[in-house]
Amino acid sequence: MGRIGQFIRELKRRKVFRSVAVYLAFAFVVVQVVDAAFPLLLIPDFVGTIVAVLLIIGLPVTLILSWAFDFTLGGIQRDPEDVRAAAAEAAAREARLALRSDWIAVMPFKNLGAAEEDEYFSEGIAEDILSAVARIQGLRVLSRASVAHLRGRSLSVAEVAGVLGVAHLIGGTVRRAGSRVRIFVEVVDARTEGQLWSETYDRGLEDVFQVQSEVAAAVADAVHLRLSPGDRAQISGRGTREGAAYDLYLRARHLWARRTPSSLGESVRYYQQALEVDPDFALAHAGLADSYAILGMYGAREPGEVMPRARKAAERALALQPGLGEALTSLALVEAVYEWRWDEAERRFREAMERAPSYPAAPQWLAVNVLAPQGRFSEAHDLLNRALQLEPTSLAVRASRGMLHLYDGRVDDARETLEALEGTAPDFGLAPFFLAQVHDLEGSSRLALEAARRAASLLEESSESLAVLARSAARAGESGEAGDLRRRLENRARQRYVSPALLAQVSIDLDPDRAIEALEAAAAVRATDLIWLGVRPVYQAVREDSRYEAILGRLGLGPSQGGAVGVDGGGRPAGS
């Protein structure tokens, strides 16, 4: 009865009953006229029969027209609901046509295993398939971070494709049982929602990399791309024949993605265990390099301890597999933030971008860690746009854009970018971290303090967030809070590594001499956060000191290199 009632209500809404009643009344009048007038006019009887037949035929025609159109005083009009539906269908058709035909996204694979802890395994399988597919020339692949936020959401193929802007999707399931694994993979055309290809693989762990190569080749065939010999070489030979090593590698990479000091330390341990099983596993060496490098970048370990280890691991990966994009990127990062070899780092980052065009870390890290320290902001923004194409939903890349605006003296743009980011992701600590610095430049000390407090809470009171909070508190007149925070950082520095550049930031307004001494100490240990010395607004107070210029010279960022891009208190480039 529900469907019948709904149908009757739709008939009433479309005024079908009214149209039929009007038609029947019109037909009755016509029949009366024919019956009275035709005999008087001596019109043959068969003409009356024809009129009757036409009236009968006209009834279903009226029903159809009244369903689709509305008869008004202004004329016959299309039913508004049909117009809206047609417009929606046209918009959907245009949206499907607008999807980037050369882009593909690898969706999170569903874990069908009995153990929830195997989630890292299904994630790793999907990411390795992504890496294999990304090496196909002519096909561009969205990064893992861009699709991770869609996990668990009930979206249709068209909705997912619309969010990501891609024409093709790869999805699948993973079921692991001991040393055996069953992988189901499919490729779907988002424009038609039709399946282009699918396959199920039952293999041992030692054969998983071969599966990934087969999947990459099948994907290329499904989207009508012809693999060159170079493509086939790129998508093969990247793994290990040791199932235990691969499992440890996936565990390590899962921990690395969390980016906390403890998880990074654990990832080092798992990578080392994987390499004990298979010392020639190039990807594990590259992953170990990443873990060491990020530990140094985040200030969790002293740079002199971890950066040489990162270089050694990256070089070993490249010796095993020349041209490996991940290893090139890790090595370039070390050359930039620790060795200050700017030309070599830029060359290696660009080589990584050529070797692995779908690997977003290369353009992002080149922009932030090489070009920005040299004041090459226009080029840096272009590269971040490239990274955003690969990771359209990446919070880190959007935060980097806000940071670049800040260091470039474009304070309004920085505020708008970071406020939008914080509104989208209120739990992402880097947004208020940089926003506090923006408010400080604008002279909004209370807003800066509030943002710095949010950042310190979200970033688990990291040394970097405490330094920004201490300075914000001091400039907002909260001298007691500022003093307590400075002492906390100093005490922490006695127990473990804290970048001396952070100690310089908290004392720079009250004691510039002490700040310069701290910056000299930072240069002595090659603190990774020192690379932004020439562009970070907080160092404005000591830019006239000759010792500051000497430190820039040690970094290879002196005025002759075009890197000392200061920002005055109003948020404009110094000297403008």
N, C-alpha and C positions, 0 to 999 in steps of 0.2 A: 504493500500500500504506500510505502514511503516514496518509491520511485514514481508510482502513478500520480501521487499527490504533487510531487515536484514537477512532473510533466504538465499537469493541469495548471499549476501556478505559472509555468513558463508560457503556456498558451495564452493565459490571461495577460501576462506582462507584455507579450508581443501583440496583443489586441487581435488575436486570431478569431475569437468568438464574435467580437464586434464586427469584423470584416465579413465573416460568414453571414451574420444576421443582415448586414446591409446588402450583401449580394443576393440573399434569398428574397429580401423585400423587392430589390430591383427586378429579379427574375419573375416574381409574382406579378409585378406591374406589367412587364413585357408580355407575359402569358395572357393577361387580361386584355391588353391592347390587341394582341394577335387574334384572340378569340372573338372580339367585338368588331374589329375593323376589317380583317381580311375578307370575310364574306361580302361586306358592303363594297369593297374595292375589287371584288371578283379575282382575288389573288388565289392561285391554285393551292390545294391542301398540302402538297409536298413541301411548299415553302415553309409552312407552319411547322412541319416535321423537322426541317433543317434548323429552324430557330430553336426548337426544343432540344435537339441534339447539341447545338452550340452552347446552350445554357447549362446542360448537364456537364459538358466538357469544361466549361468555365469554372465550375465549383472547385475541382482539385487545383486548377491553376490559381484561383483566388487563395486557396489554403497555402500554397507554396509561396506566393508573393507576399501574403500577409505575415508569414513566418520571417521572411528576410527583410521586408521593407515596412516602413510606417507611412500610412496615408494621412497627410496633414493638409491644412489649408495652404501651406507654402509649397505643396507638391509632394511627390513620392520621395521619401528619404530612406537611406539604408539604416537598418536597426543599429543604434549606438553601440550595443554590446558586440555585434558582429564587426563593426568598424574598429572597435578597440582590439578585438581578437585578431583581426587581420593585421592591424598595425603592430601588435605584439609579435605575431608570426613573422612579419616583414623585418622587424628589428632583430628578432632572433636569427633570421636567415642572414642578415647583414653582419651580425656579430660572429656567426660561424664563418662567414667568408673573410672576416677581418682577422681571424686567428692566424698566427704566424706559421705558415706551412712548413718552414724549415726548423721549427722548434719542437722539442719533445720533452716531456716531464716523466720522471720515474717516480711513481707513487710509492708510499710506504707499503712494503709487503706485509701481509697478515701472517702472524705467527700461529700455526696450527698445532704446534708442539704441546706436549702435556705440561711442560715446565714454563712458568712465566718468565724465569730468568733467561730463557732462550730468546727473549725479545731482542737482545743485542745481536743475536745471530741473524734473525730475519732482517733487521735494519742493515747489518753489514752486507748481506747478500744483495739487497737492493742498491746500496751505495756502490758496491763493486760492479754491478751491472751498469749503473749510471756512468762510472768511470770508463768502462769498456766502450759504451755507446758514445761517450763524449769524444772519443778519439777518432771518430769517423768524420772525414772532411765533408763539408756541406750540410752537416746536421748539428744544430746547437741544442744543448741540453741544460735545462734549469738545474740549479744546484739542489742538494738535499735539503738545505735550510729553507728553500722557497716552498717546499711542499710539506715539510714536517708539521706545520701548523694545521694542515687539513686532516691529520690522523684522527680517526674516530668520529668525524663529522659525516652526517648523512647527506651527501650531495650527489646529484646525478653527474654523468660524464660531461654533459654540456655545461653544468654549473662549475665544475672543477676547471674545465678548459677555459671558461670565461674568466674565472679568477686569475688563472695563470697566463692566459693569452697564448696558449699553445694549441696546435692542431692535432697532436698525437699524444697519447698517454700509454705508458707501460705500467702494468700492475701485475700482481701475482700473490702467491701464498708460498710458505715454507713450512715443511714439517721435518723435524729432525728426530732421529731415533738412533742414539749411540753414534757410530761412525758413518751412518747412512743418512742421506738427506733427499727429500723429494721436493722439487721446485716446480711450481706451475707459473708460467709467464704468458702474458697476452699483450698484444698491441691493438689499441682501439683508435679509430679515426673519430675525433671529437666532432667533426663537421657532420658526419652521418650517424654517429654513435654505433657504427658497425665494427665488428672484430676483423682486423686485418690478418692476424696470425696468432696462434697459440701453440704451446707445447708443454709437455710434462717431462721432467728429467728425474730419474732415479739413479743417484750416483753416490759414491763414497766421498768423504770430505776432501780427499786428495785430488779429486777430479772437478772440484767446484770451479776453479779458474778456467778450465776447458769449457764448462757449461757457459760461463760468462762470455767467452769468445764466440761460442756458437750463437748465443742470444744476440750479441751485437751484430753478427753477420746476418741473422734472420731479420732483425729490425731494419737494417739497411735495405734488404730485399723487400720488406713489407712496405716501406715508404718510397720505393723505387729509386734507391741510390745504388750506384755501382761502386763496389769497393776496389780501390787501387791496390797494387802490391804493398805500397807503403801503409795503407789503412790496415791491411791484414796483419802486417808486422806489428803495428801499434796496438792492436786489440788482442794480441797473443803474447805469451811468454812473460806475463807480469806477476806470476804467482809463485806458489810453492807446491811441491808434491807431498808435503808433510801435513796431514790433516790436523795434528795437534798444534803445529805452528800457526796454521790458519785460524784455528779457534782462539788461540792466545792473542793473535793479531787483532781479531775482531773485538775481543774484550778490551784490549788496550785502546783501540780507536774510539770505542763507545765511551770510555772514561775520559779520554782527551777532549771529546766534544763538550763535556760539562764545564771545562775551563775553570775549575776551582783549584787552589794550590794542592789540596789533598788528592783530588782525582787526577791531576797531572802527575803527581808523584807516583800514584798507583799505575798510571798508564806506562810510565818508564819501566816499572818492574815487569809488567806483562810483555812489553816489547822485548825486553832483555831475555825473558823466558822463551819467547818465540824464536829469538835468534840463537839461543842455545840449542833448540831443536833443529833449526835450519839456518846456519850462518850466512847462507847466500840468498836469503829472502829480501830482495831489494826494497819492497814496499814497507817492510818492518823497519829497516834501517831509516827510510825516509820518515816514517811515523815517529821513531825515536828522536830524530833530529827536530821534528816539530815540537815534541813534548819538552825537550830541553830548551829550545828557543823561546817557547811561550812562558816557561817558568822564569826565564831571565827577563822577558818583556814585562811580565806582571810583577816583577820585583819579589817573587817568592823565593828565589835563590840568587846568590851573588853572581853577576854576569861572568866574572872570571872563572867561576866553577862550571857553569852550564854551557856557555856559548862555545868554547872550544870543543866540547863534547858534541854539540849540535853540528858544528862544522865537520867533525870527523865522521859522524853518522851519515850526513848528507853526501859527503865525498865517497863513502863506501857504497851508498846506494847508486850513485852515478857510475862508479867503477863497474858495478854489477849490471846496471841497465842505463847506458848513456842516454841522455835526453829525457829522463824521467821528470815530468813537470813538477810533481810534488817535491822532489829532492832539489831541483833547481830553485824553487821558490823558498825553501827552507834555507838553502845556502845564501841566497840573495838577502834574506832577512838578516842573517848573521853579519854579512858584509856591510849592511847599512847601519843597523842599530848598535853594533858592537865594534866593528873594525873601522867604520866611517870611511869606507872605500866607495864613494858615491857613484863614480862612473861604472865600476865593476858591478855593483849591485843593480844599477839600472839596466845594464846590458843583460845581466842574468835574469832579471825579472821579465824583460821583454822576450828573451828566449823561451822562458817558461810559458808565457802567453801564446807563443807560436806553437810550442809543443803540445800544450794542453789548453786550447782556446776556451773550454767550458769550465776551467778551474778558477773560481772567483777570487781566491786569496791572492793570486798574482797581481791583478790590476789594483785591488784594494790596498795591498801592502806597498806596492810601488807608489801609489798616490800619497799614502799617509806617511810612510817611513823614508821616502827618498825625495819626492817632489816637494811636499809641503815644507820640510826642513830647509829647503833651498829657496823657498818663496815662490815656487813655480805653481801657483794656485790654479791658473786657468787649465793647465795640463792635468793637474790633479783632479779637478772637477770632471774633466772629460773621462778620465779613467774610472772615477767612481760611477759615472753614468753607465759605463760598460759593465762594471761589477753589478750594478742594480739591474741591468738587463738579465744577468745570469741569476741574480738573487733578488727578485722584485719585492720580496717581503722581508728582506734581511734588516734586522734592527741594528746590527753592528755597522753596516754600510751607511745607513741613514744617520747614525750617530757620528760616523766619520765625516759625513757631509756637513753636519752642524759644527763639528770641530774645525773643519777647513774654513768655513765662513767666519768663525770666531778668530782664528789665527790670521785670516786675511783682512781683518778689520771691518768685515761686513756684518756688523752687530745685529741689525734688524733682521737680516736673512738668517743669521744663526739662531736668534730667538724664535722666529717663526718655525724654523725647521725642528728645533728641539722641543718646543711646546707641542707641536703636532705629534712628534714622536712620543712624548710623555703621555699625551692624551690617548694615543693608540695602544701604548704598552706601559701602563702605570707601574709595573713591577720591574721595568728595565732600568737599572741603576745608572747607566751611562748618560741617559737623558738629563736627569737633574744634576749629575756631576758637571757636565759642561754648561748647563743652564745657570748654575750658580756663578760660574765665571763670567757668563754673559751679563747677568744682573749686576755683578760687581763692576764691570766696565761701564754700565749705564748709570752707575751711582745709586742703584736700588739695593742698599745694603741689607735691609730686612728681607727682601725677596731672595737675595743671594744666600742669606743664612738659612732660610726655610728650605731652599732647594738643596743646599749642602747637607742639611740634616737628613733630608729624604735619601740623598745619595749614600750617605754613610750607613744608613740603616739597610738599604737594599744591597749594598756592596759588602756587607758583613764587616764594616769598619776596617776596610783595607787601608794600608798606609797612605795610598794616594787619596782616598776619600777623606781620611782624617786630616791630611795636610790642607785640602781645600776648605774643610770645615773650620779648622783652626784660624785660617786667614779670614774667612768670612765672619767668624765670631769677633775677631779683633776689629775689623772694619765696621762692624755693626755696634761696637761699644760694649760687647760682652767680654770684657777683659779677663774675668775669672774663668769663663769657659775656655777662652783662647789659651790661657796659661796652662790649664789642666791638659788640654789636647797637645800642646807643645811638649809638655813633660812626658806624656804617654808615648809620643813618637820617639823622644830621646831615649826613654827607657827601653822601648822595643828595639831601637837600634843597637843597644848594648847586648841584647840577647840574640838577635838574628839580623839578617841583612835588611836594611832600609836605605833606599837611595838617598845619598846626601843631597841630591837636588830637591827632594821634598823638604828636608830640613832648611834648605835655603829659602824655599817659598814661605815658610811660616815665620821666618825672621827678617825677611827682606824689607819690610816697612819700618821696623823698629831699629834694626842693626844691619845696614847694608854691608858693612865690612865683614861681619860674620857670615852673611849670605854669600859674599864672594868667596870666602874661604871654603864654605860648604860646596860651592860650585867647582872650585878647584879640586876638592876631594872627589867630587862626582866624576870629573874628567880623569882623575888618577885611576879610578876603578872601572872606567868606561861604562858608567851608568847608562842604561838604555833609554831612559826618559830624558836624557840631556840633549838628544838630537833636535828637540824643538826649542832650544835655547834662543835661537835668533828670531823666533816668530811668536813665542808664547807671551801674552800680554803681562803676565805676572812679573816678568823680568824687566819691565820698563824702568823700574826705580834704579837699576844699576847699569843701564846701557851707556852712560857717559863715562863709566869707569874703564881705564885702559886695561885693567886685568880682565874685564869682561870680553873686550876685543881679543885679548890673547887667548882666552879659552875658545872663542869662536874659531880662531886660527888653528888651534889644536884639532878641532873637529873637522877642519876643512870647510868651514862655513863662514869664513871672513867676508868682508865687503867685496873683495875681488871675486868671490864665488857667487855673489848676489844672494846670499842666504840670510843676511841680517836684516830681516824685515820687521821693524819695530811697529808697535801700535801705541798711540798716545792714549791719554786718559779718556778721550771722547770716543774711542773706538775707531779712529781713523788711522791709516798707515802713517807712521812717523815721517815727518817731512812733507806731508801733503798740505 
